[in-house]
Each structure stands twice: as structure tokens, then as C-alpha cells.
Amino acid sequence: MMGGADVTVQNTKDGATIRMRAKSKDQVQHVQHMAQMMKSCMSGEQR
């Protein structure tokens, strides 16, 4: 999905907030899936 989302990063006092917004309606599910994968990776969750 190269270029399928607008991504912003905002630094916070305890880390960062990442926002990903799909550029088109047909990319929404893919962006949501990628966000869940990032969450799992960064938190050490087992899938």
C-alpha cells in the first residue's frame, strides 16, 4: 500500500501519537489492518 494513507506523527511527553488516514474508501480496511499490526508489534502482543 505505498502511498495509500496520509500519516502524521505528533510527539507527546510520553511518546508519540501516529494517525493514519486512508486516501480512498477502498484502502480503509487495509489501513486499519496495518494499524493493528503496528500495535501488535510495538506492544509485544502475540497474534
LINWO-V342854 format. One line per field, one symbol per residue. phi: phi as a letter, one per 30 degrees, with the letter a starting at -180 (. if undefined). A space follows every 10 residues. Layout:
phi->???
This chain:
phi->.didbcbbbc dbdclacccb bddbddcedd dddddddded ddcidcc
